[in-house]
């Protein structure tokens, strides 16, 4: 027999899963909009992996890198590293944004600098 608390817990878990799956799809474009996924990390000057691509050295951990032009999208496929992107130069700005180690996404705001961190 299910108690009201167990039913409420199950409902909450199901609701959280639905929100997570919806959110996962919201930040990514269809596979045809993006360049083929390849190992490494790339920052793009345009949305959906368009514009000038800048390769990221994933072995250069913790160093702050300021970009010559703002990045508007990111693609990363790495088992050991992720990126933290900043809206200001020299790894400053409000609300840094972290990628995780497998992602292709438009950025919530243009990034002017980044750091490579362990995944």
Beta strands, then each sheet from edge to edge (+ up, - down):
strand 1: 40-44
strand 2: 53-56
strand 3: 65-77
strand 4: 81-86
strand 5: 97-98
strand 6: 102-118
sheet 1: 2+ 1- 3+ 6- 4+ 5-
end
